Amino acid sequence: MMIYEELFECDRRMKKAERQTEHLCTRRSEIFQRYLAAYKSHDRNFRVVCRGRLLIVEGVLSVYRMYIERKKREILSLRKLLYCGIDIAETVADDNDLVDDIEMELDEV
C-alpha cells in the first residue's frame, strides 16, 4: 500500500511542476516582449533589467525541467516495482484477451 501512496505523491508533484513550467514559459514570453519594447525605444537600463529577469526565469525553468525528468524516472521505477517488472503494454494486451475470452463464452451461451 505504501507504493501506491508514493506513486500518487510523485505524480501529483510532477503535475504541479508541469503547471509551474507552463506558467514560467508564459512569464518568459511576457518579459521578452518587454525587452523588445525596451530595445525599440533604446531604453538601455530597462533592457538590462529585462535580461536579468529572463536569465532568472530560464534558470528556474531548467531546474523545473530536471525535476520533472527525475520524477518521471521515479514514477517509472515505482510502476515497475508495483507491477513486478511486467510491462504495462503487456497487461493491457492481457486484459484485452480476457475481454475476448469473456465475449466468446457469452456467445456460446
Buried (B, 14 or more C-beta within 10 A) or exposed (E): EEEEEBBEEBBEBBEEBBEBBEEBEEBBEEBBEBBEEBEEEEBEEBBEBBEEBBEEBEEBBEEBEEBBEEBEEBBEEBBEEEEEEEEEEEEEEEEEEEEEEEEEEEEEE
